[in-house]
Amino acid sequence: MAIDHDRLFKELLQTFFEEFVLLFFPDMHEHIDFNHLSFLSEELFTDVTAGEKYRVDLLAKTKFKGEDGWIIVHVENQAYIQSSFPERMFLYFSRLFEKYRAPIIPIAVFSYDAIRDEPSSFTLSFPFGDVLDFRFFHVELPKQNWRQFIRTDNPVAAALLSKMGYTESERVELKKQFLRMLVRLELDEAKQRLLMGFFETYVKLSDEEEQRLRSEVEQMETKEKERVLELIISYEQKGKIRGREEGRKEGAEQEKRHIAKRMLRKGFDAQTIHELTGLSVAEIEEMKQGGSK
């Protein structure tokens, strides 16, 4: 199943938006009043010339400290290499400004694994003069040294260790330090599960690596060891429960499809089968066209 990178990042940053700004843009953090923070609905823009549609990842509405007017913070997660990305950031900026008529703070998060020198500007110039010099704030995660973040008590730093620059040989140590951060943060269960799920999506240890991790955790100071092991066991148990629930759901869906095929063979129409099984008419029609064997 393909990873929905934008959804994962959006959920993480909506939950810990202030922590994200503080982590990567401390100067910006000093000026923003997070007491007025709210999130706007998704904006969908169409590129008429390319015939493509783009959805803005995250829009936050808030204020500067001591000021009355609203500002918009636009955060775009870029999970793949795209040469025209700076131009797209400018188009987002211009259309958002046109709609909201408010200061727009544009931020790009480059989260793909390749290490590149990403441009953070879009310019238009001629031999006789410059017309446009648009710049946006950016974070290049693969260039970040993950070890520089493990002493911070920032939940965004913990989750994004999984997208920073680490080697294959560091994977076990990376997860161990992530778990230690999670224990120190003392978050509620829902937030803890969010960070764990994010990290595990991008760093999935093999069975051998998990055994090495357990062995290294056993060498920790007793109190920390107990809390980290409790975290590992709790997450494993929840994972098994989710797996069983997903298995039951898949089994139920399979049974619905079997019933639908039998009904098709007996001559029932698609609408009737839809009403009785809950399967979509489109799926039933597809079964019908492909044969009901």
VENSUL-V963961 format. One line per field, one symbol per residue. ss: DSSP state (a for helix, b for strand, c for the rest). burial: 1 if it has 16 or more other C-alpha atoms within 10 Angstrom, else 0. Layout:
ss=???
burial=???
//
This chain:
ss=ccccaaaaaaaaaaacaaaaaaaacaaaaaabbbbbbbbccccbbbbccccbbbbccbbbbbbbcccccbbbbbbbbbccccccaaaaaaaaaaaaaaaaccbbbbbbbbccccccccccbbbbbbccbbbbbbbcbbbbaaacbaaaccccccaaaaaaaaacbccaaaaaaaaaaaaaaaaaacccaaaaaaaaaaaaaaccccaaaaaaaaaaaccccaaaaaaaaaaaaaaaaaaaaaaaaaaaaaaaaaaaaaaaaaaaaccccaaaaaaaacccaaaaaaaaaaccc
burial=00001100110110001111101000001001000010000000000000000001111111110000011111111100000011001101100100000001111111111000000111000000000000110111111101001100011111111111110000111111111111110000000100111110001000001000110010000001101100100010000000000000000000011001101100000100110000101001001100010
//
